[in-house]
Amino acid sequence: MTEETSGCPGRPGSQWYDNEAGPLVRPYAMTGGRTRPGPSGVRFDLIALVTLADGAPRPGEDTALGPEHRTLIELCRVETQSVAELAADADLPVGVVRVLLGDLLEMGCVKVSRPVPPAQLPDEKILREVIDGLRAL
């Protein structure tokens, strides 16, 4: 392959690199063409918290995980993060992160705690009555 056919002047043989944009890997290539997270169909809210599980591979361990999967694991190794934070820190689209997290969840590498739906939260009126009752004691 020559510079002319590589699509990147100055970087011979590098067809997956753009001088202005950097490395080029399309989202569908990172997810294997999938748009949904795994066969379980888990839906990851943006505020769902992702924690590293005990079964996660350690740094340097030889795994069949792709670089994006390993990046998400390393980000979770530092601290528990939301799906939105992981997408921002990994510089990946949220849809891609959701699919990759589905893979990691099925492999037992991460644990996800989902937020409580608003319908299941206690009513503000009830909470005020409890506070007023405690104050009366």
ABEGO torsion letter per residue (X at the ends): XBAAAAGBBGBBGBAABBAAAEBBBBAAAAAGGBABBEAAGBBBBAABBBBBBAABBBBGBBBABBAAAAAAAAAAAABBBBAAAAAAAAGBBAAAAAAAAAAAAAAGABBBBBBBBAAABBBAAAAAAAAAAAAAX
